[in-house]
Amino acid sequence: MSRSLKKGPYVEESLLKKIEGKKPADVSGPIKTWARRSQISPEMVGFTFGVHNGKEHIEVFVSEEMVGHRLGEFSHSKKFLRHGGKMQKELEQKKKESEIAAAKSAKEAGDSKK
């Protein structure tokens, strides 16, 4: 659900203070923040933020397309391993076997040309 237009976007004041009067080239290293809920404003474009994901700070370079989104959207807090189980493992095994067979046939075709 979006925030009321009457209230305007929520931008963490501490972030605005950190970038106030600075240019992206002036700042050395990412600006660390824990404010994942803060929206990205046009003033933040070009800066690199270290957004905390619960364990570490993930570097997020802000571009124009990100304006209006939240910082937390670009610093995932959960690690996706994979779906599957037995069926997924079988599919991956078949894929590996087909890649190996394709590599062998390419190698044999290259050897026969010599």
C-alpha positions as CSV (number, residue, x, y, z in Angstrom):
1,M,0.0,0.0,0.0
2,S,1.4,3.4,-0.9
3,R,1.8,6.3,1.4
4,S,-0.7,9.1,1.3
5,L,0.0,11.9,-1.2
6,K,-0.8,14.4,1.4
7,K,2.1,13.1,3.6
8,G,4.6,12.8,0.8
9,P,7.3,10.2,0.5
10,Y,9.2,8.9,3.6
11,V,12.9,9.7,3.5
12,E,15.1,9.2,6.5
13,E,16.3,12.6,7.6
14,S,19.7,11.2,8.7
15,L,20.3,10.1,5.1
16,L,19.5,13.5,3.7
17,K,21.9,15.1,6.2
18,K,24.7,12.7,5.1
19,I,24.4,13.7,1.5
20,E,23.4,17.3,1.9
21,G,25.7,19.6,0.0
22,K,27.9,16.8,-1.3
23,K,28.5,15.4,-4.7
24,P,28.7,11.6,-5.4
25,A,32.4,12.0,-6.3
26,D,33.2,13.6,-3.0
27,V,32.1,10.7,-0.8
28,S,34.6,7.9,-0.3
29,G,33.0,4.5,0.2
30,P,29.4,3.7,0.7
31,I,27.1,5.6,3.2
32,K,26.1,3.0,5.8
33,T,22.4,2.9,6.7
34,W,20.0,0.7,8.5
35,A,17.0,2.6,7.1
36,R,15.6,0.0,4.7
37,R,12.2,1.6,4.7
38,S,13.4,5.0,3.4
39,Q,12.4,5.9,-0.1
40,I,15.0,6.9,-2.7
41,S,14.7,10.6,-3.6
42,P,16.2,12.3,-6.6
43,E,18.9,13.9,-4.5
44,M,20.3,10.4,-3.8
45,V,21.1,9.5,-7.4
46,G,24.7,8.7,-7.9
47,F,25.5,7.9,-4.3
48,T,26.4,4.4,-3.1
49,F,24.6,3.3,0.1
50,G,25.5,0.3,2.3
51,V,22.1,-1.0,3.2
52,H,22.0,-3.4,6.1
53,N,20.2,-6.7,5.4
54,G,20.3,-8.0,9.0
55,K,23.8,-9.5,8.7
56,E,26.0,-7.2,6.6
57,H,25.8,-4.0,4.6
58,I,25.1,-4.6,0.9
59,E,26.4,-1.9,-1.5
60,V,23.6,-0.3,-3.5
61,F,24.5,2.2,-6.2
62,V,21.4,4.5,-6.7
63,S,20.4,5.2,-10.4
64,E,17.6,7.3,-11.8
65,E,15.3,4.2,-12.3
66,M,15.4,3.5,-8.5
67,V,13.8,6.9,-7.5
68,G,10.5,6.2,-5.7
69,H,11.5,2.7,-4.6
70,R,12.8,1.8,-1.1
71,L,16.4,1.0,-0.2
72,G,15.4,-2.4,1.3
73,E,14.2,-3.6,-2.1
74,F,17.8,-3.7,-3.4
75,S,19.3,-5.4,-0.3
76,H,17.8,-8.8,0.0
77,S,17.5,-10.1,3.5
78,K,16.9,-13.8,2.6
79,K,19.2,-16.0,0.6
80,F,17.5,-18.1,-2.1
81,L,19.1,-21.5,-2.3
82,R,16.9,-23.3,-4.8
83,H,13.6,-25.1,-5.2
84,G,13.4,-28.8,-5.7
85,G,14.4,-31.9,-4.1
86,K,14.9,-35.2,-5.8
87,M,13.1,-34.2,-9.0
88,Q,15.2,-31.0,-9.3
89,K,18.4,-32.9,-8.7
90,E,17.5,-35.3,-11.6
91,L,16.9,-32.4,-13.9
92,E,20.2,-30.8,-13.0
93,Q,22.0,-34.1,-13.5
94,K,20.5,-34.5,-17.0
95,K,21.5,-30.9,-17.9
96,K,25.1,-31.5,-16.8
97,E,25.3,-34.7,-18.8
98,S,23.9,-33.0,-22.0
99,E,26.5,-30.2,-21.5
100,I,29.3,-32.8,-21.2
101,A,28.1,-34.6,-24.3
102,A,27.9,-31.4,-26.3
103,A,31.5,-30.4,-25.2
104,K,32.8,-33.9,-26.2
105,S,31.1,-33.7,-29.6
106,A,32.5,-30.2,-30.2
107,K,36.0,-31.4,-29.3
108,E,35.7,-34.4,-31.6
109,A,34.5,-32.2,-34.4
110,G,37.5,-29.9,-33.9
111,D,40.0,-32.9,-33.8
112,S,38.6,-34.4,-37.1
113,K,39.2,-31.1,-39.0
114,K,43.0,-31.3,-38.3
